[in-house]
Amino acid sequence: MAARLEHANLCVHDIDSVVQFLQTAFPEFDVRHDATGADGVRWVHVGTDDTYVALTQAKPDAEKRGMPYRGRPGLNHLAYEVDDVDALSKRLSDAGYQNSTVPNSHPYRKRVYFYDPEGNDWEFIEYLSEECSERHDYELPEC
């Protein structure tokens, strides 16, 4: 059985700002659906025909999420493989999004991280090798 992530669902305060972040990162992403359920909660699917991110409206009085990587339960980051991490990084930087990348260097991959307006961290990775053993190498130091 082959497995692939079809979508991820995030609960956010400002759906439109997260849609803008995702469409800056991925200009090919379209809003697949934008609706308000019978319960009055808005939800949006943004992505391609094959994969998307579902965004659900947080309750107005809901607490903002805590910073990722603090040992609290919940999402630390979502990661997308991309063809050109430098171009993507430039688009997000030029649009004013906060780069959260910890310096890293690896001969077989390049990675950058950015926060969306909600404080969610997103990883973007470009593999520089077609060899699985090189792509999945965890022994080489990343500094």
C-alpha atoms as one frame of an Amber mdcrd trajectory, in Angstrom:
protein
   0.000   0.000   0.000   1.346   3.407  -0.944   0.696   6.244   1.489   0.767
   9.970   0.934  -0.485  12.912   2.940  -3.630  14.048   1.182  -4.211  17.048
   3.440  -3.503  18.572   6.815  -6.086  20.498   8.823  -5.083  23.557  10.845
  -7.307  25.630  13.083  -6.359  29.312  12.694  -7.666  32.731  13.702  -7.124
  34.476  10.352  -7.818  32.096   7.473  -7.221  34.707   4.776  -3.723  35.579
   6.038  -2.706  31.907   6.086  -4.150  31.437   2.569  -2.031  34.408   1.449
   1.081  32.850   3.059   0.475  29.512   1.329  -0.196  31.140  -2.047   3.006
  33.169  -1.681   4.954  30.003  -0.988   3.100  28.069  -3.696   1.699  30.333
  -6.437   0.052  27.265  -7.977  -2.168  26.757  -4.901  -5.809  27.643  -5.455
  -8.664  27.950  -3.013 -10.448  24.686  -3.724 -13.387  25.455  -1.449 -14.442
  28.237   0.917 -17.557  27.630   2.983 -19.251  28.229   6.279 -20.769  25.185
   7.937 -24.181  24.964   9.571 -22.405  25.627  12.877 -21.212  29.012  11.565
 -17.562  27.918  11.344 -15.708  28.907   8.177 -13.379  26.430   6.530 -11.186
  26.726   3.440  -9.271  24.167   1.391  -6.216  25.617  -0.384  -3.861  23.584
  -2.545  -3.790  21.585  -5.763  -5.931  18.784  -7.154  -3.686  16.287  -5.349
  -2.900  17.854  -1.977  -4.181  20.704   0.135  -4.279  22.341   3.526  -7.651
  22.584   5.238  -7.984  25.717   7.343 -10.702  25.859   9.986 -11.759  29.073
  11.734 -10.731  29.205  15.393 -13.211  30.472  17.953 -12.764  34.220  18.489
 -11.880  33.736  22.154  -9.514  30.818  21.489  -5.987  31.290  22.771  -3.227
  31.870  20.237  -1.084  28.785  19.780   2.123  28.532  21.731   5.460  28.671
  20.007   6.450  25.376  18.364   9.339  23.273  19.688   8.671  24.076  23.349
   7.839  20.499  24.314   4.093  21.109  24.327   1.764  18.728  22.508   0.763
  19.823  19.041   2.244  20.542  15.675   5.855  21.688  15.440   5.890  22.188
  11.667   4.616  20.950   8.326   7.146  20.264   5.581   6.862  20.479   1.807
   9.357  19.228  -0.730  10.001  21.903  -3.363  12.025  22.195  -6.566  13.690
  25.534  -5.770  14.006  26.402  -2.082  15.950  29.596  -2.843  13.190  31.038
  -5.050  10.535  30.093  -2.496  12.584  31.663   0.304  12.942  34.875  -1.706
   9.168  35.069  -2.354   8.370  34.658   1.334  11.115  37.053   2.490  10.081
  39.668  -0.079   6.489  39.389   1.179   7.685  40.070   4.742   7.250  36.627
   6.298   9.564  35.762   9.200  12.349  33.327   8.374  12.770  30.868  11.262
  15.581  28.819   9.731  18.281  27.538  12.023  21.501  27.518   9.969  21.933
  24.117   8.376  24.207  22.713   5.738  23.935  19.304   4.126  25.364  18.087
   0.828  22.114  16.411  -0.258  19.393  18.840   0.808  18.608  22.497   1.436
  16.003  23.525   3.995  14.362  26.761   5.060  11.649  27.445   7.598   9.143
  30.307   7.786   6.409  31.312  10.220   2.969  32.036   8.831   0.985  34.937
  10.368  -0.502  32.557  12.962   2.911  31.452  14.254   2.821  28.046  12.564
   6.249  26.977  11.347   6.597  25.596   7.801   9.605  23.710   6.457  10.508
  23.737   2.777  13.087  21.214   1.605  14.869  20.763  -1.715  16.662  17.479
  -2.219  19.924  17.697  -4.135  20.204  13.971  -4.814  17.958  11.301  -6.284
  19.619   8.612  -4.147  17.426   7.655  -1.187  20.449   6.807   0.964  21.761
  10.358   0.453  18.392  12.084   0.788  17.720  10.244   4.049  21.200  10.651
   5.497  21.086  11.681   9.157  24.719  10.960   9.975  26.289  13.969   8.269
  26.403  16.965  10.561  24.004  19.818   9.888  25.257  23.065  11.324
